Amino acid sequence: MATTFVVVGGDAAGMSAASKAKREDPDLDVVVFEKGQWVSYAACGMPYFIKGEIEEIDDLVQVTPREFREERDVDLRTGHEVVAVDPDAKTVTVAADGDRFEQAYDDLLIATGASAIKPPFPGLDLDGVFTIHDMDEAGAIERYVSEEEPATAAIVGGGYVGIEMAEALDARGLDVQLFEMLPHVLQPFGEAVATKVEAHLQDQGVELHLDTAVQGFAGEGTVSAVDLEDEESVPADIVIVGVGVSPNAELAEAAGIEIGSTGAIATDEFGRTNADSVFAAGDCAEATNVVTGEPDHVPLALTANRAGRAIGQTVTGNPTQTGEMAGTAIVKAFDLGAARTGIVDEEAAADAGFDPVSVEIQAPSRAHYYPGPTPLTVTLLADRETERVLGGSIVGREGVKRIDTIATALHAGLTVTELENLDLAYAPPFSPVWDPVLTAGRVLQGKLG
């Protein structure tokens, strides 16, 4: 009798696991339940669809439901919501078309993702107020901009979504204002990145309201203003609320599965939960931070895809670790790129038990004599005692993908000297002889020595 692998959730982690498991064991019954209609889509591309650079929203779909069913032999059931898990009976309860049924499993993956945080703002239900975390929301925003032709946009939150949506709506001809309750945008990227991104946003015409707490939204059926403290209000014809996401861990918690300190599902190095034969991966689950060695929750696409693929191998008899993560991320802010990895803030490093030392340097993206060099700002952080690299950030108009070099150093446990001595490629159109990352390492080594 064939064994059954059930997956709850049809995006990055879930479909990676389903596809890999089926490839490894064609006789395995793989059943995926997805409560929505979209699967295997690139959520990171949604702002660029709204901007107009991606012509059709379907272009963001990596593999269609039909391809999963007909070409990959995965029993994918969209419009099916798993409402309960019974780890003792090894069954899930599924709701679909007004009915409920039970599905047995031998192995189960919970890949329920995360949801956009919806603060208890008055007026959150007004027409024209949106969050953006799934394809239906992206489609709704694009239609609203096209059909209602708003003139002014308010973005609440200065994280990835806020920055990318500021660019998208500016490109659609809207006057954009961005509200952030913290002193800086892009908080996980550090102050060196944030200040340069803020200046660039203002140069592009985005009006920034930093250290500003939104109180709610006003309007008669349709949003017309953002309410601030002291009865101040700012006109807005459309509002995007992007204040972060929270892991969808309720299904697991109700089943008695352990939830970690981050609020996401606790897992071991193979993605296993504390329940027998139950795994968790993706934005609903914790992963191990490569710098601290502690559980962490940083919802990113690669982390989800890699963990899902590993679990697909594990359930077919090839135990595979899901891998550690460094929180490596990159974001486009109009003409600037901003990137970060590991720990970028000395205070956070000290809280994690390190004795941090950091530097901030500026270097050209290309050889100074080659046409078109632009400045790159690189921050690099290390532990004074071990000289181990802890993290860094890069901001500039080109070349910020160099953050991958620092991320590699984190995964390899390199010291600053070992990073400085890396043999990186050089040619004048691409880099100075001393790559900016190597320059940062050299300067930091001098500070450590």
C-alpha positions in Angstrom: 0.0 0.0 0.0 1.4 3.4 -1.0 2.2 5.9 1.7 0.7 9.4 1.7 2.4 12.7 2.1 0.0 15.5 2.8 1.0 19.1 2.4 -1.0 22.0 3.9 -0.3 25.2 1.8 0.5 25.5 -1.9 3.2 28.2 -2.1 7.0 28.1 -1.9 7.7 25.6 0.8 4.6 23.4 0.2 5.0 23.0 -3.6 8.8 22.6 -3.4 8.3 19.7 -0.9 5.5 18.2 -3.0 7.4 18.3 -6.2 10.7 17.0 -4.7 8.9 14.2 -2.9 7.2 13.1 -6.0 10.4 13.2 -8.1 12.2 11.1 -5.5 9.4 8.6 -5.1 7.0 8.4 -8.0 4.9 5.8 -6.1 4.3 8.2 -3.1 0.8 9.7 -2.9 1.3 13.4 -2.6 -1.8 15.5 -1.7 -1.7 19.2 -1.4 -4.5 21.3 0.2 -4.5 25.0 -0.6 -7.4 27.1 0.6 -7.0 29.7 -2.1 -6.7 29.4 -5.9 -3.1 30.6 -6.4 -0.1 28.3 -5.9 3.6 28.5 -6.5 3.6 32.3 -7.1 6.3 34.9 -6.8 5.0 37.2 -4.1 8.1 39.4 -4.3 7.1 40.4 -7.8 3.7 41.8 -6.8 4.8 45.5 -6.5 6.3 45.3 -10.0 3.0 44.0 -11.4 1.2 47.0 -9.7 3.9 49.3 -11.1 3.3 48.0 -14.6 6.6 46.3 -15.3 5.0 42.9 -15.1 2.2 42.8 -17.7 0.0 40.1 -16.4 -0.4 38.8 -12.8 -0.3 35.3 -14.1 3.3 35.9 -15.1 4.2 35.7 -11.4 3.1 32.0 -11.3 6.0 29.6 -11.4 4.1 26.4 -12.1 0.4 26.3 -12.8 -2.1 24.0 -10.9 -2.6 22.1 -14.2 1.1 21.5 -14.5 1.3 20.2 -11.0 -1.6 17.8 -11.5 -0.9 16.6 -15.1 2.9 16.9 -15.4 4.1 16.3 -11.9 1.3 13.9 -10.7 0.7 15.9 -7.6 -2.9 15.7 -6.2 -3.3 19.4 -5.8 -6.7 20.6 -4.4 -7.2 24.3 -4.5 -10.2 25.8 -2.6 -9.6 23.2 0.2 -8.8 24.5 3.7 -7.3 22.3 6.3 -9.1 23.3 9.5 -7.7 20.7 12.0 -4.8 18.4 12.5 -5.0 15.2 14.6 -1.4 14.1 15.2 -2.5 11.0 17.2 -4.9 9.7 14.5 -2.6 11.1 11.7 -5.4 12.8 9.9 -6.3 16.3 8.8 -9.8 17.7 8.5 -10.5 19.5 5.3 -13.3 22.0 4.5 -14.3 22.5 0.8 -17.5 23.4 -1.0 -19.5 23.6 2.2 -18.5 20.1 3.3 -15.8 18.5 5.5 -13.9 15.3 5.2 -10.8 13.7 6.8 -7.6 12.8 5.0 -5.1 10.3 6.5 -1.4 10.9 6.2 1.8 9.1 6.8 3.8 12.3 6.8 2.5 15.8 7.0 4.0 19.2 6.1 2.4 22.4 7.5 3.3 25.2 5.2 0.6 27.7 5.9 2.8 30.7 5.4 2.2 34.1 7.0 -0.4 36.9 6.8 -0.1 40.6 6.6 -0.5 42.2 10.0 -3.7 44.2 10.2 -3.4 46.8 13.1 -6.6 47.7 14.9 -6.9 51.0 13.0 -10.3 52.6 12.7 -11.2 52.7 9.0 -9.2 49.7 8.0 -12.3 48.3 6.3 -12.8 51.4 4.1 -12.6 51.0 0.3 -9.2 52.0 -0.9 -7.4 50.6 2.2 -5.2 47.5 1.3 -2.6 45.2 2.7 -0.5 43.3 0.2 0.7 39.8 0.9 -1.1 37.6 -1.7 -2.1 37.6 -5.3 -5.7 38.6 -4.8 -4.6 41.7 -2.8 -2.1 42.6 -5.6 -4.8 42.2 -8.2 -7.3 44.3 -6.2 -4.7 47.2 -5.8 -3.9 47.2 -9.5 -7.6 47.4 -10.4 -8.3 50.1 -7.9 -5.4 52.3 -9.2 -6.6 51.7 -12.8 -10.3 52.1 -12.3 -10.6 54.7 -9.5 -7.5 56.8 -10.6 -6.5 57.9 -7.1 -4.2 61.0 -7.0 -2.6 60.6 -3.6 -1.3 57.5 -1.9 -0.4 56.9 1.8 1.9 54.0 2.7 2.0 52.9 6.3 5.2 51.1 7.1 8.7 51.6 5.8 9.8 48.0 5.3 10.2 46.1 2.1 6.6 46.4 1.1 6.4 50.1 1.9 9.6 51.0 -0.1 8.6 48.9 -3.1 5.1 50.2 -3.2 6.3 53.8 -2.9 8.2 53.2 -6.2 5.3 51.4 -7.8 2.6 54.0 -7.0 4.9 56.9 -7.9 5.4 55.2 -11.3 1.6 55.1 -11.7 1.5 58.9 -11.3 0.4 59.2 -7.7 1.7 61.6 -5.1 3.2 59.3 -2.4 3.5 59.8 1.3 5.1 57.2 3.6 4.5 56.9 7.3 6.9 55.1 9.6 6.5 55.0 13.4 10.2 54.3 13.9 13.0 56.8 13.4 14.1 55.2 10.1 12.8 53.1 7.2 14.2 49.6 6.6 14.9 49.0 10.3 16.6 45.5 9.7 19.1 47.1 7.3 20.6 49.5 9.8 21.0 53.3 10.0 23.7 53.5 7.3 21.4 52.1 4.7 18.3 53.8 6.0 19.6 57.4 5.9 20.7 57.0 2.2 17.4 55.4 1.2 15.4 58.1 3.0 17.4 60.9 1.2 16.8 59.1 -2.2 13.1 58.7 -1.5 12.8 62.4 -0.8 14.7 63.2 -4.0 12.2 61.1 -5.9 9.3 63.2 -4.4 8.2 60.8 -1.7 7.1 62.7 1.4 8.4 60.9 4.5 6.8 61.0 7.9 9.3 59.3 10.3 8.7 58.9 14.0 5.0 59.2 13.1 2.3 56.9 14.4 -0.8 56.4 12.3 -4.0 56.4 14.4 -6.5 55.3 11.7 -8.2 56.2 8.4 -11.1 58.5 7.6 -13.7 58.6 4.9 -17.3 58.0 4.0 -17.2 54.4 2.7 -14.0 55.2 0.8 -10.8 56.3 2.4 -10.0 60.0 2.1 -7.4 60.7 4.8 -4.9 59.2 7.2 -5.4 60.2 10.8 -2.4 61.1 12.9 -1.9 62.2 16.5 -3.2 65.5 17.8 -6.2 65.3 15.4 -3.9 65.9 12.4 -5.0 64.2 9.1 -3.3 63.8 5.7 -5.4 63.4 2.5 -5.1 60.0 0.8 -7.1 58.4 -2.0 -5.5 55.0 -1.5 -3.7 53.5 1.5 -1.3 50.5 1.6 -0.7 49.1 5.1 2.6 47.2 5.1 3.6 46.9 8.8 4.9 43.3 8.6 3.6 39.8 8.7 2.8 37.2 11.3 3.3 33.4 10.9 0.1 31.4 10.3 0.7 29.1 13.3 -2.8 28.7 14.6 -3.5 25.4 12.9 -0.4 23.9 14.4 -0.9 25.4 17.8 -4.5 24.0 18.0 -3.1 20.6 17.3 -0.7 20.8 20.3 2.3 21.4 18.1 5.0 23.5 19.8 5.2 27.1 18.9 8.7 28.8 19.3 9.6 32.0 21.0 9.3 33.9 17.8 5.6 33.0 17.4 6.4 30.6 14.5 6.3 26.8 14.6 9.3 25.3 16.3 11.3 22.8 14.2 14.5 20.9 14.3 17.3 20.9 11.7 15.2 18.6 9.5 12.0 20.7 9.7 10.4 18.2 12.1 8.0 19.5 14.8 7.5 17.9 18.2 4.6 15.8 16.7 5.5 12.5 15.1 5.7 12.6 11.3 4.7 16.3 11.2 7.0 18.9 9.6 6.8 22.6 9.2 8.5 25.0 6.7 8.2 28.4 5.1 6.9 31.6 6.6 5.0 29.8 9.3 8.1 28.1 10.8 11.3 29.0 12.6 14.7 28.4 11.1 18.2 28.4 12.8 20.1 31.7 12.5 23.6 30.9 11.2 25.2 33.7 13.3 23.5 33.1 16.7 22.7 29.4 16.4 19.3 30.3 17.8 15.8 29.8 16.3 14.7 32.8 14.3 11.8 33.8 12.0 12.7 35.8 8.9 10.1 35.0 6.2 12.1 34.9 2.9 11.5 33.1 -0.3 14.8 31.1 -0.5 14.5 29.9 3.1 11.0 28.5 2.3 11.9 26.9 -1.0 15.1 25.3 0.4 13.3 23.9 3.5 10.5 22.5 1.5 12.8 20.8 -0.9 14.8 19.3 2.0 11.6 18.0 3.6 10.5 16.4 0.3 13.8 14.4 0.4 13.5 13.5 4.0 10.0 12.0 3.7 11.2 9.8 0.9 13.9 8.3 3.0 16.8 10.7 2.4 17.1 12.8 5.6 18.2 16.3 4.6 18.7 19.3 6.8 16.7 22.3 5.9 19.7 24.6 6.3 20.5 27.7 8.4 19.7 31.2 7.4 21.3 34.6 7.8 18.3 36.8 6.9 20.0 37.9 3.7 17.8 40.3 1.9 17.9 42.9 -0.9 15.4 45.6 -1.9 15.1 48.1 -4.7 14.3 51.7 -3.8 13.8 53.6 -7.0 17.4 53.9 -8.3 19.1 52.5 -5.2 19.7 49.0 -4.0 19.9 48.1 -0.4 21.0 44.8 1.0 21.8 43.2 4.4 22.8 39.9 6.0 23.4 38.6 9.5 23.6 41.1 12.3 24.0 44.7 11.2 23.6 46.6 14.4 26.1 46.7 17.3 23.4 46.8 19.9 21.7 43.7 18.5 25.1 41.9 18.3 25.7 42.8 22.0 22.3 41.4 22.9 23.2 38.2 21.2 26.3 37.8 23.4 29.0 39.2 21.1 31.5 42.0 21.6 30.8 43.9 18.3 33.1 46.0 16.3 31.9 47.7 13.1 33.1 49.9 10.2 31.3 51.9 7.5 33.2 52.6 4.3 32.5 54.2 1.0 34.1 52.8 -2.2 33.4 53.1 -5.9 31.4 50.3 -7.6 33.9 50.2 -10.5 37.5 51.2 -11.1 37.6 55.0 -10.6 38.9 55.6 -14.1 36.2 53.5 -15.8 33.0 55.4 -16.9 30.1 55.3 -14.6 31.3 54.4 -11.1 28.9 55.1 -8.3 29.6 55.1 -4.5 28.8 52.0 -2.5 28.4 52.2 1.3 29.4 49.0 3.0 29.0 48.3 6.7 30.7 45.3 8.2 30.4 43.9 11.7 32.5 41.4 13.6 33.1 39.9 17.0 36.2 41.4 18.7 37.2 38.3 20.5 36.9 35.7 17.7 37.2 38.2 14.8 34.3 36.3 13.2 32.2 38.2 10.7 28.7 38.7 12.1 27.0 40.6 9.3 26.9 43.6 7.1 24.9 45.9 4.7 25.5 47.5 1.4 23.6 50.4 -0.3 24.2 52.1 -3.7 23.1 52.4 -7.3 24.8 49.2 -8.5 26.7 46.3 -7.2 24.7 45.7 -3.9 24.4 42.0 -4.8 27.9 41.8 -3.3 26.1 41.2 -0.1 26.2 37.5 -1.1 30.0 37.5 -0.4 29.3 38.6 3.2 26.5 36.0 3.5 28.9 33.3 2.3 31.4 34.4 5.0 28.7 34.0 7.6 27.8 30.5 6.5 31.5 29.5 6.3 32.2 31.1 9.7 35.0 33.2 8.2 37.1 35.7 10.3 37.6 39.2 9.0 41.1 38.3 7.9 39.8 35.3 5.9 37.1 37.6 4.3 39.8 40.2 3.5 41.9 37.5 1.8 39.2 36.1 -0.5 40.3 36.0 -4.1 37.4 38.0 -5.7 37.2 38.8 -9.4 38.4 42.1 -10.8 38.0 44.0 -14.0 37.5 47.8 -14.3 33.9 47.7 -15.5 32.8 45.6 -12.5 35.0 46.5 -9.5 38.1 48.2 -8.3 41.1 46.0 -7.6 40.1 45.9 -4.0 36.4 45.0 -4.1 34.4 47.2 -1.7 33.7 44.2 0.5 37.4 43.5 0.8 38.1 47.1 1.5 35.6 47.0 4.4 37.3 43.8 5.7 40.7 45.5 5.5 39.5 48.6 7.4 37.7 46.4 10.0 40.8 44.3 10.5 42.8 47.4 11.2 40.2 48.4 13.9 40.4 44.9 15.4 44.2 44.8 15.4 
